[in-house]
Amino acid sequence: MTENIYPTYYELCKSAPTSARKAIIRAYEERGNISEVARLFRTTRKTVRKVVRRWKETLNLKWGGTTIILLFSIK
């Protein structure tokens, strides 16, 4: 088994919570597998799901707002 080069999610959260969430999202985008990301950061799948869910919700809100602005700009 290879040595894990990533710090745990808990360790990252203590020093920089926003960076910890971004690291989870980046790893999820690269791998697309919640279980693998959880293993990588030595955290639970529930934690990874929560971070990904919140990220997707934020992304949907941003896109929704942008779409509305664009529709009004076209007229």
PDB file of N, CA, C and O in Angstrom:
ATOM      1  N   MET A   1       0.840  -1.183   0.000  1.00  0.00           N
ATOM      2  CA  MET A   1       0.000   0.000   0.000  1.00  0.00           C
ATOM      3  C   MET A   1       0.889   1.251   0.000  1.00  0.00           C
ATOM      4  O   MET A   1       1.898   1.306   0.702  1.00  0.00           O
ATOM      5  N   THR A   2       0.502   2.239  -0.788  1.00  0.00           N
ATOM      6  CA  THR A   2       1.297   3.458  -0.871  1.00  0.00           C
ATOM      7  C   THR A   2       0.996   4.379   0.303  1.00  0.00           C
ATOM      8  O   THR A   2      -0.091   4.351   0.879  1.00  0.00           O
ATOM      9  N   GLU A   3       1.971   5.178   0.634  1.00  0.00           N
ATOM     10  CA  GLU A   3       1.818   6.123   1.735  1.00  0.00           C
ATOM     11  C   GLU A   3       0.937   7.287   1.291  1.00  0.00           C
ATOM     12  O   GLU A   3       1.066   7.787   0.173  1.00  0.00           O
ATOM     13  N   ASN A   4       0.050   7.708   2.172  1.00  0.00           N
ATOM     14  CA  ASN A   4      -0.846   8.813   1.855  1.00  0.00           C
ATOM     15  C   ASN A   4      -0.088  10.131   2.006  1.00  0.00           C
ATOM     16  O   ASN A   4       0.405  10.450   3.088  1.00  0.00           O
ATOM     17  N   ILE A   5       0.000  10.888   0.920  1.00  0.00           N
ATOM     18  CA  ILE A   5       0.743  12.149   0.964  1.00  0.00           C
ATOM     19  C   ILE A   5      -0.142  13.321   1.386  1.00  0.00           C
ATOM     20  O   ILE A   5       0.362  14.411   1.657  1.00  0.00           O
ATOM     21  N   TYR A   6      -1.446  13.107   1.442  1.00  0.00           N
ATOM     22  CA  TYR A   6      -2.373  14.167   1.816  1.00  0.00           C
ATOM     23  C   TYR A   6      -2.550  14.219   3.332  1.00  0.00           C
ATOM     24  O   TYR A   6      -2.576  13.179   3.989  1.00  0.00           O
ATOM     25  N   PRO A   7      -2.670  15.420   3.886  1.00  0.00           N
ATOM     26  CA  PRO A   7      -3.021  15.507   5.306  1.00  0.00           C
ATOM     27  C   PRO A   7      -4.492  15.115   5.468  1.00  0.00           C
ATOM     28  O   PRO A   7      -5.244  15.113   4.493  1.00  0.00           O
ATOM     29  N   THR A   8      -4.896  14.788   6.671  1.00  0.00           N
ATOM     30  CA  THR A   8      -6.296  14.422   6.876  1.00  0.00           C
ATOM     31  C   THR A   8      -7.170  15.662   6.736  1.00  0.00           C
ATOM     32  O   THR A   8      -6.698  16.791   6.871  1.00  0.00           O
ATOM     33  N   TYR A   9      -8.443  15.435   6.466  1.00  0.00           N
ATOM     34  CA  TYR A   9      -9.385  16.543   6.343  1.00  0.00           C
ATOM     35  C   TYR A   9      -9.457  17.314   7.656  1.00  0.00           C
ATOM     36  O   TYR A   9      -9.564  18.541   7.659  1.00  0.00           O
ATOM     37  N   TYR A  10      -9.399  16.595   8.761  1.00  0.00           N
ATOM     38  CA  TYR A  10      -9.442  17.224  10.084  1.00  0.00           C
ATOM     39  C   TYR A  10      -8.256  18.178  10.270  1.00  0.00           C
ATOM     40  O   TYR A  10      -8.424  19.295  10.760  1.00  0.00           O
ATOM     41  N   GLU A  11      -7.065  17.734   9.878  1.00  0.00           N
ATOM     42  CA  GLU A  11      -5.871  18.573   9.998  1.00  0.00           C
ATOM     43  C   GLU A  11      -5.980  19.821   9.120  1.00  0.00           C
ATOM     44  O   GLU A  11      -5.601  20.917   9.533  1.00  0.00           O
ATOM     45  N   LEU A  12      -6.497  19.643   7.917  1.00  0.00           N
ATOM     46  CA  LEU A  12      -6.666  20.778   7.019  1.00  0.00           C
ATOM     47  C   LEU A  12      -7.689  21.771   7.569  1.00  0.00           C
ATOM     48  O   LEU A  12      -7.487  22.983   7.493  1.00  0.00           O
ATOM     49  N   CYS A  13      -8.773  21.259   8.118  1.00  0.00           N
ATOM     50  CA  CYS A  13      -9.838  22.125   8.645  1.00  0.00           C
ATOM     51  C   CYS A  13      -9.358  22.976   9.807  1.00  0.00           C
ATOM     52  O   CYS A  13      -9.794  24.116   9.967  1.00  0.00           O
ATOM     53  N   LYS A  14      -8.467  22.433  10.614  1.00  0.00           N
ATOM     54  CA  LYS A  14      -7.960  23.207  11.755  1.00  0.00           C
ATOM     55  C   LYS A  14      -7.187  24.432  11.288  1.00  0.00           C
ATOM     56  O   LYS A  14      -7.276  25.493  11.905  1.00  0.00           O
ATOM     57  N   SER A  15      -6.438  24.297  10.215  1.00  0.00           N
ATOM     58  CA  SER A  15      -5.609  25.418   9.769  1.00  0.00           C
ATOM     59  C   SER A  15      -6.306  26.312   8.746  1.00  0.00           C
ATOM     60  O   SER A  15      -6.163  27.533   8.791  1.00  0.00           O
ATOM     61  N   ALA A  16      -7.058  25.711   7.827  1.00  0.00           N
ATOM     62  CA  ALA A  16      -7.707  26.504   6.777  1.00  0.00           C
ATOM     63  C   ALA A  16      -8.961  25.787   6.277  1.00  0.00           C
ATOM     64  O   ALA A  16      -8.887  25.004   5.330  1.00  0.00           O
ATOM     65  N   PRO A  17     -10.106  26.046   6.902  1.00  0.00           N
ATOM     66  CA  PRO A  17     -11.337  25.330   6.532  1.00  0.00           C
ATOM     67  C   PRO A  17     -11.749  25.502   5.071  1.00  0.00           C
ATOM     68  O   PRO A  17     -12.200  24.544   4.442  1.00  0.00           O
ATOM     69  N   THR A  18     -11.602  26.689   4.534  1.00  0.00           N
ATOM     70  CA  THR A  18     -11.988  26.919   3.136  1.00  0.00           C
ATOM     71  C   THR A  18     -11.088  26.131   2.194  1.00  0.00           C
ATOM     72  O   THR A  18     -11.567  25.540   1.226  1.00  0.00           O
ATOM     73  N   SER A  19      -9.813  26.119   2.467  1.00  0.00           N
ATOM     74  CA  SER A  19      -8.874  25.356   1.634  1.00  0.00           C
ATOM     75  C   SER A  19      -9.148  23.859   1.734  1.00  0.00           C
ATOM     76  O   SER A  19      -8.984  23.130   0.756  1.00  0.00           O
ATOM     77  N   ALA A  20      -9.558  23.404   2.896  1.00  0.00           N
ATOM     78  CA  ALA A  20      -9.876  21.984   3.078  1.00  0.00           C
ATOM     79  C   ALA A  20     -11.055  21.590   2.196  1.00  0.00           C
ATOM     80  O   ALA A  20     -11.029  20.548   1.541  1.00  0.00           O
ATOM     81  N   ARG A  21     -12.083  22.425   2.184  1.00  0.00           N
ATOM     82  CA  ARG A  21     -13.249  22.126   1.338  1.00  0.00           C
ATOM     83  C   ARG A  21     -12.877  22.172  -0.142  1.00  0.00           C
ATOM     84  O   ARG A  21     -13.331  21.338  -0.924  1.00  0.00           O
ATOM     85  N   LYS A  22     -12.052  23.143  -0.526  1.00  0.00           N
ATOM     86  CA  LYS A  22     -11.614  23.236  -1.921  1.00  0.00           C
ATOM     87  C   LYS A  22     -10.809  22.011  -2.334  1.00  0.00           C
ATOM     88  O   LYS A  22     -10.931  21.535  -3.463  1.00  0.00           O
ATOM     89  N   ALA A  23      -9.991  21.504  -1.426  1.00  0.00           N
ATOM     90  CA  ALA A  23      -9.188  20.307  -1.718  1.00  0.00           C
ATOM     91  C   ALA A  23     -10.091  19.095  -1.936  1.00  0.00           C
ATOM     92  O   ALA A  23      -9.846  18.281  -2.827  1.00  0.00           O
ATOM     93  N   ILE A  24     -11.137  18.980  -1.115  1.00  0.00           N
ATOM     94  CA  ILE A  24     -12.097  17.875  -1.281  1.00  0.00           C
ATOM     95  C   ILE A  24     -12.782  17.995  -2.642  1.00  0.00           C
ATOM     96  O   ILE A  24     -12.900  17.006  -3.365  1.00  0.00           O
ATOM     97  N   ILE A  25     -13.229  19.188  -2.992  1.00  0.00           N
ATOM     98  CA  ILE A  25     -13.912  19.407  -4.274  1.00  0.00           C
ATOM     99  C   ILE A  25     -12.989  19.096  -5.441  1.00  0.00           C
ATOM    100  O   ILE A  25     -13.389  18.435  -6.400  1.00  0.00           O
ATOM    101  N   ARG A  26     -11.750  19.575  -5.357  1.00  0.00           N
ATOM    102  CA  ARG A  26     -10.775  19.324  -6.431  1.00  0.00           C
ATOM    103  C   ARG A  26     -10.551  17.823  -6.615  1.00  0.00           C
ATOM    104  O   ARG A  26     -10.539  17.318  -7.738  1.00  0.00           O
ATOM    105  N   ALA A  27     -10.376  17.123  -5.501  1.00  0.00           N
ATOM    106  CA  ALA A  27     -10.155  15.672  -5.574  1.00  0.00           C
ATOM    107  C   ALA A  27     -11.390  14.967  -6.127  1.00  0.00           C
ATOM    108  O   ALA A  27     -11.274  14.008  -6.890  1.00  0.00           O
ATOM    109  N   TYR A  28     -12.562  15.442  -5.743  1.00  0.00           N
ATOM    110  CA  TYR A  28     -13.807  14.833  -6.239  1.00  0.00           C
ATOM    111  C   TYR A  28     -13.955  15.065  -7.743  1.00  0.00           C
ATOM    112  O   TYR A  28     -14.367  14.163  -8.472  1.00  0.00           O
ATOM    113  N   GLU A  29     -13.622  16.262  -8.208  1.00  0.00           N
ATOM    114  CA  GLU A  29     -13.706  16.548  -9.637  1.00  0.00           C
ATOM    115  C   GLU A  29     -12.739  15.674 -10.436  1.00  0.00           C
ATOM    116  O   GLU A  29     -13.066  15.226 -11.535  1.00  0.00           O
ATOM    117  N   GLU A  30     -11.548  15.433  -9.882  1.00  0.00           N
ATOM    118  CA  GLU A  30     -10.544  14.619 -10.576  1.00  0.00           C
ATOM    119  C   GLU A  30     -10.928  13.146 -10.586  1.00  0.00           C
ATOM    120  O   GLU A  30     -10.778  12.468 -11.603  1.00  0.00           O
ATOM    121  N   ARG A  31     -11.423  12.649  -9.452  1.00  0.00           N
ATOM    122  CA  ARG A  31     -11.665  11.217  -9.306  1.00  0.00           C
ATOM    123  C   ARG A  31     -13.121  10.821  -9.539  1.00  0.00           C
ATOM    124  O   ARG A  31     -13.391   9.746 -10.076  1.00  0.00           O
ATOM    125  N   GLY A  32     -14.058  11.675  -9.141  1.00  0.00           N
ATOM    126  CA  GLY A  32     -15.472  11.376  -9.327  1.00  0.00           C
ATOM    127  C   GLY A  32     -16.002  10.267  -8.442  1.00  0.00           C
ATOM    128  O   GLY A  32     -17.082   9.737  -8.702  1.00  0.00           O
ATOM    129  N   ASN A  33     -15.271   9.908  -7.408  1.00  0.00           N
ATOM    130  CA  ASN A  33     -15.667   8.801  -6.532  1.00  0.00           C
ATOM    131  C   ASN A  33     -15.578   9.252  -5.078  1.00  0.00           C
ATOM    132  O   ASN A  33     -14.494   9.559  -4.582  1.00  0.00           O
ATOM    133  N   ILE A  34     -16.713   9.289  -4.405  1.00  0.00           N
ATOM    134  CA  ILE A  34     -16.774   9.775  -3.028  1.00  0.00           C
ATOM    135  C   ILE A  34     -15.953   8.887  -2.088  1.00  0.00           C
ATOM    136  O   ILE A  34     -15.238   9.394  -1.224  1.00  0.00           O
ATOM    137  N   SER A  35     -16.052   7.585  -2.252  1.00  0.00           N
ATOM    138  CA  SER A  35     -15.311   6.671  -1.377  1.00  0.00           C
ATOM    139  C   SER A  35     -13.806   6.865  -1.505  1.00  0.00           C
ATOM    140  O   SER A  35     -13.081   6.846  -0.511  1.00  0.00           O
ATOM    141  N   GLU A  36     -13.353   7.048  -2.719  1.00  0.00           N
ATOM    142  CA  GLU A  36     -11.916   7.238  -2.948  1.00  0.00           C
ATOM    143  C   GLU A  36     -11.428   8.548  -2.324  1.00  0.00           C
ATOM    144  O   GLU A  36     -10.350   8.598  -1.732  1.00  0.00           O
ATOM    145  N   VAL A  37     -12.223   9.595  -2.459  1.00  0.00           N
ATOM    146  CA  VAL A  37     -11.852  10.888  -1.874  1.00  0.00           C
ATOM    147  C   VAL A  37     -11.834  10.787  -0.350  1.00  0.00           C
ATOM    148  O   VAL A  37     -10.938  11.328   0.297  1.00  0.00           O
ATOM    149  N   ALA A  38     -12.801  10.111   0.213  1.00  0.00           N
ATOM    150  CA  ALA A  38     -12.853   9.933   1.670  1.00  0.00           C
ATOM    151  C   ALA A  38     -11.606   9.188   2.156  1.00  0.00           C
ATOM    152  O   ALA A  38     -11.025   9.554   3.178  1.00  0.00           O
ATOM    153  N   ARG A  39     -11.200   8.161   1.438  1.00  0.00           N
ATOM    154  CA  ARG A  39      -9.990   7.411   1.803  1.00  0.00           C
ATOM    155  C   ARG A  39      -8.753   8.294   1.692  1.00  0.00           C
ATOM    156  O   ARG A  39      -7.864   8.245   2.541  1.00  0.00           O
ATOM    157  N   LEU A  40      -8.709   9.092   0.647  1.00  0.00           N
ATOM    158  CA  LEU A  40      -7.574   9.963   0.394  1.00  0.00           C
ATOM    159  C   LEU A  40      -7.340  10.945   1.544  1.00  0.00           C
ATOM    160  O   LEU A  40      -6.202  11.160   1.961  1.00  0.00           O
ATOM    161  N   PHE A  41      -8.416  11.535   2.051  1.00  0.00           N
ATOM    162  CA  PHE A  41      -8.310  12.513   3.130  1.00  0.00           C
ATOM    163  C   PHE A  41      -8.594  11.921   4.509  1.00  0.00           C
ATOM    164  O   PHE A  41      -8.695  12.638   5.505  1.00  0.00           O
ATOM    165  N   ARG A  42      -8.720  10.603   4.539  1.00  0.00           N
ATOM    166  CA  ARG A  42      -8.983   9.871   5.791  1.00  0.00           C
ATOM    167  C   ARG A  42     -10.136  10.486   6.583  1.00  0.00           C
ATOM    168  O   ARG A  42     -10.009  10.824   7.759  1.00  0.00           O
ATOM    169  N   THR A  43     -11.256  10.613   5.893  1.00  0.00           N
ATOM    170  CA  THR A  43     -12.477  11.103   6.515  1.00  0.00           C
ATOM    171  C   THR A  43     -13.623  10.191   6.086  1.00  0.00           C
ATOM    172  O   THR A  43     -13.403   9.200   5.390  1.00  0.00           O
ATOM    173  N   THR A  44     -14.831  10.522   6.496  1.00  0.00           N
ATOM    174  CA  THR A  44     -15.976   9.666   6.168  1.00  0.00           C
ATOM    175  C   THR A  44     -16.578  10.064   4.822  1.00  0.00           C
ATOM    176  O   THR A  44     -16.393  11.182   4.342  1.00  0.00           O
ATOM    177  N   ARG A  45     -17.296   9.126   4.237  1.00  0.00           N
ATOM    178  CA  ARG A  45     -18.004   9.427   2.989  1.00  0.00           C
ATOM    179  C   ARG A  45     -19.076  10.482   3.244  1.00  0.00           C
ATOM    180  O   ARG A  45     -19.366  11.310   2.380  1.00  0.00           O
ATOM    181  N   LYS A  46     -19.659  10.443   4.437  1.00  0.00           N
ATOM    182  CA  LYS A  46     -20.691  11.415   4.793  1.00  0.00           C
ATOM    183  C   LYS A  46     -20.131  12.843   4.728  1.00  0.00           C
ATOM    184  O   LYS A  46     -20.797  13.751   4.231  1.00  0.00           O
ATOM    185  N   THR A  47     -18.924  13.033   5.225  1.00  0.00           N
ATOM    186  CA  THR A  47     -18.288  14.349   5.190  1.00  0.00           C
ATOM    187  C   THR A  47     -18.057  14.793   3.754  1.00  0.00           C
ATOM    188  O   THR A  47     -18.331  15.942   3.406  1.00  0.00           O
ATOM    189  N   VAL A  48     -17.557  13.894   2.920  1.00  0.00           N
ATOM    190  CA  VAL A  48     -17.304  14.232   1.514  1.00  0.00           C
ATOM    191  C   VAL A  48     -18.620  14.565   0.822  1.00  0.00           C
ATOM    192  O   VAL A  48     -18.697  15.539   0.073  1.00  0.00           O
ATOM    193  N   ARG A  49     -19.658  13.761   1.068  1.00  0.00           N
ATOM    194  CA  ARG A  49     -20.966  14.034   0.464  1.00  0.00           C
ATOM    195  C   ARG A  49     -21.490  15.401   0.862  1.00  0.00           C
ATOM    196  O   ARG A  49     -22.042  16.126   0.034  1.00  0.00           O
ATOM    197  N   LYS A  50     -21.319  15.756   2.136  1.00  0.00           N
ATOM    198  CA  LYS A  50     -21.802  17.040   2.634  1.00  0.00           C
ATOM    199  C   LYS A  50     -21.079  18.200   1.937  1.00  0.00           C
ATOM    200  O   LYS A  50     -21.714  19.166   1.512  1.00  0.00           O
ATOM    201  N   VAL A  51     -19.762  18.101   1.825  1.00  0.00           N
ATOM    202  CA  VAL A  51     -18.983  19.152   1.162  1.00  0.00           C
ATOM    203  C   VAL A  51     -19.390  19.266  -0.306  1.00  0.00           C
ATOM    204  O   VAL A  51     -19.579  20.371  -0.814  1.00  0.00           O
ATOM    205  N   VAL A  52     -19.523  18.136  -0.984  1.00  0.00           N
ATOM    206  CA  VAL A  52     -19.884  18.134  -2.404  1.00  0.00           C
ATOM    207  C   VAL A  52     -21.305  18.672  -2.590  1.00  0.00           C
ATOM    208  O   VAL A  52     -21.552  19.455  -3.507  1.00  0.00           O
ATOM    209  N   ARG A  53     -22.230  18.264  -1.738  1.00  0.00           N
ATOM    210  CA  ARG A  53     -23.613  18.731  -1.839  1.00  0.00           C
ATOM    211  C   ARG A  53     -23.684  20.248  -1.685  1.00  0.00           C
ATOM    212  O   ARG A  53     -24.353  20.924  -2.467  1.00  0.00           O
ATOM    213  N   ARG A  54     -22.994  20.783  -0.675  1.00  0.00           N
ATOM    214  CA  ARG A  54     -23.002  22.231  -0.456  1.00  0.00           C
ATOM    215  C   ARG A  54     -22.367  22.977  -1.622  1.00  0.00           C
ATOM    216  O   ARG A  54     -22.825  24.055  -2.000  1.00  0.00           O
ATOM    217  N   TRP A  55     -21.317  22.403  -2.187  1.00  0.00           N
ATOM    218  CA  TRP A  55     -20.658  23.014  -3.337  1.00  0.00           C
ATOM    219  C   TRP A  55     -21.608  23.057  -4.530  1.00  0.00           C
ATOM    220  O   TRP A  55     -21.703  24.073  -5.219  1.00  0.00           O
ATOM    221  N   LYS A  56     -22.315  21.943  -4.773  1.00  0.00           N
ATOM    222  CA  LYS A  56     -23.256  21.895  -5.895  1.00  0.00           C
ATOM    223  C   LYS A  56     -24.401  22.875  -5.695  1.00  0.00           C
ATOM    224  O   LYS A  56     -24.841  23.519  -6.647  1.00  0.00           O
ATOM    225  N   GLU A  57     -24.889  22.991  -4.460  1.00  0.00           N
ATOM    226  CA  GLU A  57     -25.963  23.946  -4.177  1.00  0.00           C
ATOM    227  C   GLU A  57     -25.489  25.369  -4.443  1.00  0.00           C
ATOM    228  O   GLU A  57     -26.221  26.156  -5.044  1.00  0.00           O
ATOM    229  N   THR A  58     -24.307  25.705  -4.017  1.00  0.00           N
ATOM    230  CA  THR A  58     -23.748  27.033  -4.241  1.00  0.00           C
ATOM    231  C   THR A  58     -23.567  27.278  -5.734  1.00  0.00           C
ATOM    232  O   THR A  58     -23.862  28.364  -6.232  1.00  0.00           O
ATOM    233  N   LEU A  59     -23.085  26.276  -6.437  1.00  0.00           N
ATOM    234  CA  LEU A  59     -22.886  26.389  -7.878  1.00  0.00           C
ATOM    235  C   LEU A  59     -24.218  26.632  -8.577  1.00  0.00           C
ATOM    236  O   LEU A  59     -24.301  27.474  -9.472  1.00  0.00           O
ATOM    237  N   ASN A  60     -25.268  25.901  -8.178  1.00  0.00           N
ATOM    238  CA  ASN A  60     -26.592  26.087  -8.784  1.00  0.00           C
ATOM    239  C   ASN A  60     -27.128  27.485  -8.519  1.00  0.00           C
ATOM    240  O   ASN A  60     -27.725  28.091  -9.409  1.00  0.00           O
ATOM    241  N   LEU A  61     -26.929  28.006  -7.319  1.00  0.00           N
ATOM    242  CA  LEU A  61     -27.387  29.355  -7.009  1.00  0.00           C
ATOM    243  C   LEU A  61     -26.675  30.384  -7.868  1.00  0.00           C
ATOM    244  O   LEU A  61     -27.295  31.320  -8.372  1.00  0.00           O
ATOM    245  N   LYS A  62     -25.354  30.207  -8.035  1.00  0.00           N
ATOM    246  CA  LYS A  62     -24.585  31.152  -8.849  1.00  0.00           C
ATOM    247  C   LYS A  62     -25.046  31.112 -10.299  1.00  0.00           C
ATOM    248  O   LYS A  62     -25.244  32.157 -10.920  1.00  0.00           O
ATOM    249  N   TRP A  63     -25.217  29.909 -10.840  1.00  0.00           N
ATOM    250  CA  TRP A  63     -25.637  29.798 -12.238  1.00  0.00           C
ATOM    251  C   TRP A  63     -27.050  30.315 -12.424  1.00  0.00           C
ATOM    252  O   TRP A  63     -27.351  30.960 -13.428  1.00  0.00           O
ATOM    253  N   GLY A  64     -27.918  30.036 -11.461  1.00  0.00           N
ATOM    254  CA  GLY A  64     -29.293  30.524 -11.558  1.00  0.00           C
ATOM    255  C   GLY A  64     -29.317  32.037 -11.591  1.00  0.00           C
ATOM    256  O   GLY A  64     -30.034  32.624 -12.401  1.00  0.00           O
ATOM    257  N   GLY A  65     -28.553  32.678 -10.732  1.00  0.00           N
ATOM    258  CA  GLY A  65     -28.497  34.132 -10.714  1.00  0.00           C
ATOM    259  C   GLY A  65     -27.924  34.686 -12.002  1.00  0.00           C
ATOM    260  O   GLY A  65     -28.408  35.693 -12.519  1.00  0.00           O
ATOM    261  N   THR A  66     -26.897  34.037 -12.523  1.00  0.00           N
ATOM    262  CA  THR A  66     -26.273  34.490 -13.759  1.00  0.00           C
ATOM    263  C   THR A  66     -27.241  34.369 -14.931  1.00  0.00           C
ATOM    264  O   THR A  66     -27.301  35.254 -15.785  1.00  0.00           O
ATOM    265  N   THR A  67     -27.997  33.274 -14.972  1.00  0.00           N
ATOM    266  CA  THR A  67     -28.954  33.062 -16.051  1.00  0.00           C
ATOM    267  C   THR A  67     -30.010  34.156 -16.049  1.00  0.00           C
ATOM    268  O   THR A  67     -30.354  34.690 -17.103  1.00  0.00           O
ATOM    269  N   ILE A  68     -30.517  34.488 -14.893  1.00  0.00           N
ATOM    270  CA  ILE A  68     -31.548  35.527 -14.795  1.00  0.00           C
ATOM    271  C   ILE A  68     -30.978  36.866 -15.264  1.00  0.00           C
ATOM    272  O   ILE A  68     -31.638  37.595 -16.004  1.00  0.00           O
ATOM    273  N   ILE A  69     -29.771  37.187 -14.842  1.00  0.00           N
ATOM    274  CA  ILE A  69     -29.158  38.443 -15.248  1.00  0.00           C
ATOM    275  C   ILE A  69     -28.965  38.476 -16.760  1.00  0.00           C
ATOM    276  O   ILE A  69     -29.211  39.499 -17.399  1.00  0.00           O
ATOM    277  N   LEU A  70     -28.526  37.358 -17.332  1.00  0.00           N
ATOM    278  CA  LEU A  70     -28.318  37.313 -18.777  1.00  0.00           C
ATOM    279  C   LEU A  70     -29.628  37.476 -19.534  1.00  0.00           C
ATOM    280  O   LEU A  70     -29.665  38.149 -20.564  1.00  0.00           O
ATOM    281  N   LEU A  71     -30.701  36.871 -19.039  1.00  0.00           N
ATOM    282  CA  LEU A  71     -31.987  36.994 -19.715  1.00  0.00           C
ATOM    283  C   LEU A  71     -32.462  38.438 -19.730  1.00  0.00           C
ATOM    284  O   LEU A  71     -32.996  38.907 -20.735  1.00  0.00           O
ATOM    285  N   PHE A  72     -32.272  39.138 -18.632  1.00  0.00           N
ATOM    286  CA  PHE A  72     -32.678  40.539 -18.586  1.00  0.00           C
ATOM    287  C   PHE A  72     -31.755  41.412 -19.429  1.00  0.00           C
ATOM    288  O   PHE A  72     -32.184  42.439 -19.954  1.00  0.00           O
ATOM    289  N   SER A  73     -30.508  41.019 -19.562  1.00  0.00           N
ATOM    290  CA  SER A  73     -29.557  41.803 -20.344  1.00  0.00           C
ATOM    291  C   SER A  73     -29.848  41.699 -21.833  1.00  0.00           C
ATOM    292  O   SER A  73     -29.579  42.638 -22.583  1.00  0.00           O
ATOM    293  N   ILE A  74     -30.390  40.575 -22.266  1.00  0.00           N
ATOM    294  CA  ILE A  74     -30.649  40.347 -23.689  1.00  0.00           C
ATOM    295  C   ILE A  74     -31.774  41.268 -24.171  1.00  0.00           C
ATOM    296  O   ILE A  74     -31.709  41.771 -25.292  1.00  0.00           O
ATOM    297  N   LYS A  75     -32.783  41.493 -23.365  1.00  0.00           N
ATOM    298  CA  LYS A  75     -33.932  42.315 -23.779  1.00  0.00           C
ATOM    299  C   LYS A  75     -33.534  43.692 -23.944  1.00  0.00           C
ATOM    300  O   LYS A  75     -34.360  44.537 -24.289  1.00  0.00           O
TER     301      LYS A  75
END
